[in-house]
């Protein structure tokens, strides 16, 4: 690992591994660092949108993913109360696939392309810039850490990482932002949950359900932190209380039995993030956290990695200057994802207002195309993203 790399990528989730695959496919010497050991689970809705399937096809990983037998998803069902629900047919099918399976497939595909993939390799410090190069300190313990060199660094480090910034410090001094808690577990049972991804809303948040490989059901909920603290980390009791506010969710929960431990993350905060930080390219949730109800988080992660990889490829070939390629990435990211983040924020705020969701469900019943239009506003195109790179040096 002492050989200088063209790119070091920190974090081997969908964004990090996709960036590694894209760059290795272009012939670059890439190292991919993951702090945990595979296979490992992650808190996630575990829904891959039609856009995401298209993204994985371009990366060449569909055959390996199909071997995991993902559950097909053809529709979305949203319930707001006993009397108000919305059903929307997806324009193309999606998949339910666990992060346990997905992340390992991507990691191993990157390795097969020649990426130096390292597990149990947390990154502690990143120093340098695009002009002089980077020095990255890696290793599980202080006595076994090594310093690696690279021309470029990509951070696919998720929402709350100490690389390359202290996120809690970034929140200090700003207005108090609403805090949420994310909860996930796998369940078995409920034969009536067919090929739909379901979103059940209640007063303090929402709960998503969809099948994944092996016939299991993924439950992933996002609840207000104040609501979560009432249950003293009794997550089973929290889910039961949420179900008590929505009879559709209650019917599902009563028919299911939990088959895994709960995974919990806190705090979940929706805030603007930098796409370039100290010359480091941020991708995935490190660049921006899309509201989970959009169902496009995995695709957003992969497409941000693709955009960053194209821009990095261009600068390392000498086509553009360092400053220009950073601007190109920032602009391409905003062009690709700006509308999605805006509409997701609007929908999140609207759902917190009592009268709007029932009114929408009544209007959607009269105008079925309205639901599909709303879905499109929070999603990308199945055809995929492009990085329009200026040749100005």
C-alpha positions in Angstrom: 0.0 0.0 0.0 3.0 2.3 -0.1 2.6 3.0 -3.9 1.0 6.4 -4.5 -2.5 6.1 -5.8 -4.4 8.2 -8.3 -7.4 8.3 -6.1 -8.1 7.2 -2.5 -11.8 6.7 -1.7 -12.9 6.8 1.9 -16.0 4.6 2.6 -17.3 1.6 0.7 -21.0 2.0 0.6 -22.9 2.4 -2.7 -21.3 5.8 -3.4 -17.7 4.9 -2.6 -17.7 1.5 -4.3 -19.4 3.0 -7.4 -16.8 5.7 -7.6 -14.1 3.1 -7.4 -15.7 1.0 -10.2 -16.1 4.1 -12.4 -12.5 5.3 -12.0 -10.9 1.8 -12.3 -12.9 1.3 -15.5 -11.1 4.4 -16.8 -7.7 2.9 -15.9 -6.9 4.8 -12.7 -5.0 3.3 -9.7 -7.6 3.4 -6.9 -7.7 2.5 -3.2 -11.0 1.9 -1.5 -11.0 2.1 2.4 -13.8 0.7 4.5 -13.7 1.0 8.3 -15.9 -2.1 8.8 -15.6 -5.7 7.6 -17.9 -7.2 5.0 -20.5 -8.4 4.9 -22.1 -5.8 7.2 -25.5 -4.2 7.5 -26.5 -0.6 7.2 -29.6 1.4 8.1 -31.3 2.0 4.8 -34.7 1.8 3.2 -33.2 -0.9 1.0 -35.2 0.1 -2.1 -33.4 0.5 -5.4 -35.4 2.8 -7.7 -35.7 2.2 -11.5 -33.1 4.9 -11.8 -30.8 3.0 -9.5 -31.1 -0.2 -11.5 -30.2 1.8 -14.6 -27.1 3.2 -12.8 -26.0 -0.3 -11.8 -26.4 -1.5 -15.3 -24.0 1.1 -16.5 -21.5 0.0 -13.9 -21.7 -3.6 -15.1 -22.9 -5.0 -11.7 -26.5 -6.2 -12.7 -25.6 -9.9 -13.3 -24.0 -10.1 -9.8 -27.0 -8.3 -8.2 -29.5 -10.5 -10.0 -27.9 -13.5 -8.3 -29.0 -12.1 -5.0 -32.6 -12.4 -6.2 -33.9 -8.9 -5.3 -37.6 -8.6 -4.7 -39.4 -6.8 -7.5 -41.3 -3.5 -6.7 -43.9 -2.1 -9.1 -45.9 0.4 -7.1 -45.9 2.8 -4.2 -48.6 2.9 -1.5 -48.8 5.9 0.8 -51.1 6.0 3.8 -51.8 9.1 5.8 -54.7 8.0 8.0 -57.5 5.5 8.1 -59.3 7.3 5.3 -56.5 8.7 3.2 -54.1 6.7 1.0 -52.4 7.1 -2.3 -51.4 4.4 -4.8 -48.9 5.1 -7.5 -47.6 2.8 -10.2 -43.9 3.1 -10.8 -43.0 3.9 -14.5 -40.5 1.0 -14.4 -39.9 -1.7 -11.7 -37.6 -1.2 -8.8 -35.9 -3.7 -6.4 -35.9 -4.5 -2.7 -32.3 -5.6 -1.8 -30.5 -5.5 1.5 -27.5 -3.4 2.0 -25.9 -6.5 3.5 -26.0 -8.0 -0.1 -25.7 -4.8 -2.2 -22.6 -3.3 -0.6 -20.6 -6.5 -0.7 -21.5 -7.1 -4.4 -20.2 -3.6 -5.2 -17.1 -3.9 -3.1 -16.1 -7.2 -4.7 -16.8 -5.9 -8.2 -14.4 -3.0 -7.5 -11.8 -5.5 -6.3 -12.3 -7.6 -9.5 -11.5 -4.4 -11.6 -8.1 -4.0 -9.8 -9.1 -1.6 -7.1 -7.1 -2.1 -3.9 -9.9 -2.8 -1.5 -9.2 -2.7 2.3 -11.6 -3.6 5.0 -11.1 -2.8 8.7 -9.3 0.3 7.5 -10.6 3.5 9.1 -9.2 6.8 7.9 -8.1 9.2 10.6 -6.7 12.2 8.8 -6.6 13.6 5.3 -4.0 16.3 4.6 -3.1 18.1 1.4 -4.9 19.5 -1.7 -5.2 18.9 -5.4 -2.1 21.0 -6.3 0.3 19.1 -4.0 -1.5 15.8 -3.5 -2.9 14.2 -0.4 -1.6 12.2 2.5 -4.2 9.9 4.1 -3.6 8.2 7.5 -5.2 4.8 7.6 -5.3 1.9 10.1 -7.4 0.3 12.8 -5.0 1.1 15.7 -2.5 3.9 16.3 0.4 1.4 16.3 -0.5 0.0 12.9 -1.5 3.1 11.0 0.1 3.9 7.6 0.2 7.1 5.6 -0.9 6.7 1.9 -0.4 9.2 -0.9 -2.9 10.1 -3.6 -3.5 12.8 -6.2 -7.2 13.0 -5.3 -9.5 12.0 -2.5 -13.2 11.2 -2.5 -15.1 11.1 0.8 -18.0 8.7 0.7 -18.2 8.8 4.5 -21.9 9.2 5.1 -23.8 11.9 7.1 -21.8 11.8 10.3 -18.1 11.2 9.7 -15.0 12.6 11.3 -13.4 12.6 7.8 -12.7 15.3 6.8 -14.7 17.4 9.2 -16.4 17.4 12.5 -20.1 17.5 11.6 -21.2 18.5 15.1 -18.9 21.5 14.8 -20.6 22.4 11.5 -24.0 22.5 13.3 -22.8 24.8 16.2 -23.6 28.4 15.8 -26.5 27.8 13.4 -30.2 27.9 14.2 -31.5 24.8 15.8 -32.4 22.3 13.1 -35.1 19.6 13.6 -33.6 16.3 14.7 -34.8 12.8 13.7 -34.0 9.2 14.6 -33.7 6.5 12.0 -34.7 2.9 12.9 -34.4 -0.3 10.8 -35.1 -4.0 11.3 -36.0 -7.0 9.1 -39.2 -8.9 9.6 -40.9 -12.0 8.3 -44.5 -12.8 7.6 -47.3 -10.6 6.2 -48.2 -12.4 3.0 -50.4 -9.5 1.9 -47.4 -7.1 1.4 -46.9 -7.7 -2.3 -44.7 -6.0 -4.9 -45.2 -2.5 -3.4 -43.0 -0.2 -1.3 -45.3 1.2 1.4 -44.9 4.5 3.3 -47.1 4.9 6.4 -47.2 8.4 7.9 -48.1 9.2 11.5 -47.8 12.3 13.7 -44.1 12.2 14.5 -42.7 10.6 11.3 -43.2 7.8 8.9 -42.4 4.1 8.4 -41.4 2.4 5.1 -42.0 -1.3 4.3 -40.8 -3.3 1.4 -39.8 -6.9 0.6 -36.1 -7.7 0.1 -34.3 -10.9 -1.0 -35.3 -14.1 0.7 -38.9 -12.9 1.2 -38.0 -10.8 4.3 -39.5 -7.4 4.9 -37.4 -4.3 5.6 -38.9 -1.8 8.0 -37.2 1.6 8.1 -38.7 4.5 10.1 -37.8 8.1 10.5 -39.2 9.7 13.7 -38.8 13.0 15.4 -36.2 12.8 18.2 -38.5 14.2 20.8 -41.0 11.4 20.0 -38.2 8.7 20.1 -36.9 9.8 23.6 -40.2 8.9 25.2 -39.5 5.2 24.7 -36.0 5.0 26.4 -34.5 3.0 23.5 -37.3 0.5 23.5 -37.6 0.4 19.7 -40.3 -2.3 19.6 -42.5 0.0 21.8 -41.8 3.0 19.6 -42.9 1.1 16.4 -46.1 -0.1 18.2 -46.9 3.4 19.3 -46.4 4.7 15.7 -48.6 1.9 14.4 -51.3 3.0 16.9 -51.6 6.2 15.0 -52.1 4.6 11.5 -54.3 1.6 11.2 -52.8 0.5 7.9 -49.3 0.3 9.6 -50.9 -1.4 12.6 -52.3 -4.1 10.4 -48.9 -4.8 8.9 -47.0 -4.8 12.2 -49.5 -7.3 13.8 -48.9 -9.7 10.9 -45.1 -9.6 11.1 -42.4 -11.0 13.4 -39.0 -9.4 13.8 -36.0 -11.5 12.4 -33.1 -9.1 13.1 -31.8 -6.7 15.7 -32.8 -3.0 15.4 -30.3 -0.7 13.8 -30.6 3.0 15.0 -28.9 6.2 13.9 -29.2 9.6 15.5 -29.4 12.5 15.0 -30.7 12.7 11.4 -30.5 16.4 10.4 -31.5 17.8 7.0 -29.0 20.5 6.2 -27.0 21.8 3.3 -23.6 20.3 2.8 -20.5 21.1 0.8 -19.8 19.1 -2.3 -16.1 20.1 -2.3 -14.4 20.5 1.1 -10.7 21.4 1.2 -10.3 20.0 -2.3 -11.9 16.7 -1.4 -14.8 15.5 -3.5 -17.8 14.6 -1.3 -20.2 12.0 -2.6 -23.3 10.2 -1.4 -24.8 11.3 1.9 -21.5 13.2 2.7 -22.5 15.6 -0.1 -26.2 15.8 0.6 -28.8 13.7 2.5 -32.0 13.2 0.4 -35.2 12.6 2.4 -35.6 8.8 2.6 -39.3 8.9 1.6 -38.2 9.8 -2.0 -36.9 6.3 -2.5 -34.0 7.5 -4.5 -31.2 7.7 -2.0 -29.2 4.8 -3.4 -29.4 6.2 -7.0 -28.5 9.6 -5.7 -25.4 8.2 -4.0 -24.3 6.3 -7.2 -25.0 9.2 -9.5 -23.0 11.7 -7.3 -20.1 9.2 -7.4 -20.4 9.0 -11.2 -20.4 12.8 -11.6 -17.3 13.1 -9.3 -15.5 10.3 -11.1 -16.0 11.9 -14.5 -14.8 15.3 -13.3 -11.7 13.7 -11.6 -10.9 11.7 -14.7 -11.0 15.0 -16.7 -8.6 16.9 -14.4 -6.2 14.0 -14.1 -6.0 13.8 -17.9 -5.1 17.5 -18.0 -8.2 18.6 -19.8 -9.2 21.2 -17.2 -7.6 23.0 -14.2 -8.0 22.0 -10.6 -10.2 25.0 -9.9 -12.4 24.4 -13.0 -13.0 20.7 -12.2 -14.2 21.5 -8.7 -16.6 24.1 -10.1 -17.7 21.6 -12.7 -18.6 19.0 -10.0 -20.4 21.5 -7.9 -22.5 22.8 -10.8 -23.1 19.3 -12.2 -24.3 18.2 -8.7 -26.7 21.1 -8.4 -28.0 20.6 -11.9 -28.6 16.9 -11.3 -30.0 17.0 -7.7 -31.1 20.5 -6.9 -34.7 19.9 -7.9 -34.9 16.7 -6.0 -33.7 18.2 -2.8 -36.0 21.2 -3.2 -39.2 19.1 -3.8 -38.3 16.6 -1.1 -38.0 19.5 1.4 -41.4 20.9 0.2 -43.1 17.6 0.6 -41.5 17.0 4.1 -42.8 20.4 5.2 -46.2 19.8 3.7 -46.6 16.5 5.4 -46.2 18.2 8.8 -49.3 20.3 8.1 -52.5 18.6 9.1 -54.8 19.6 6.2 -52.5 19.3 3.2 -52.0 15.4 3.1 -55.7 14.6 3.1 -56.4 17.2 0.6 -53.7 15.8 -1.7 -55.1 12.3 -1.4 -58.5 13.5 -2.4 -57.1 15.5 -5.4 -54.9 12.5 -6.4 -58.0 10.3 -6.5 -59.5 12.7 -9.0 -56.3 13.2 -11.0 -54.2 9.9 -10.9 -51.4 11.5 -12.9 -50.7 13.9 -10.0 -49.1 11.2 -7.9 -46.7 10.2 -10.7 -45.8 13.8 -11.2 -44.9 14.2 -7.6 -42.7 11.1 -7.7 -40.9 12.4 -10.8 -40.0 15.6 -9.0 -38.0 13.7 -6.4 -36.3 11.3 -8.8 -33.8 11.4 -11.6 -34.1 10.1 -15.2 -33.7 6.4 -15.8 -31.4 7.3 -18.7 -28.8 8.7 -16.1 -26.7 11.7 -15.4 -24.0 13.4 -17.4 -21.1 15.6 -16.3 -20.9 18.6 -18.6 -17.2 19.6 -18.2 -16.0 22.9 -19.5 -12.7 22.8 -21.4 -11.8 26.2 -19.9 -8.5 25.8 -18.1 
